[in-house]
Amino acid sequence: MKKSSTWSLVFLILGLLIIFNGDFIGYSEWKVLGGFFIILLGVMLCFTAFFLNENGNTKFITLAFSILVIFIITWYRPFEIIRLISWLKNIS
């Protein structure tokens, strides 16, 4: 298990916690946007682990977990991305 696989899993879990904790702590678009960027960073590190041919099975676990995270976000929060895009458009 190398650094890219481990950090990918950490970023995926952290981003998921940030996005879904927003309901309990208080909803903020900045928190959700940051959570999406952290998840995106985790997915990029997952594919980096594949391209670097890292040893171990963690890269497969993080790939399955990243697909599951994307499925969960689109299932429970389908219009969140559209809401964030319109929010960013209204700021500028």
Salt bridges, closest charged atoms under 4 A:
ASP23 OD2 - ARG77 NH2 2.40
GLU29 OE2 - ARG83 NH2 3.73
GLU80 OE1 - ARG77 NH1 3.64
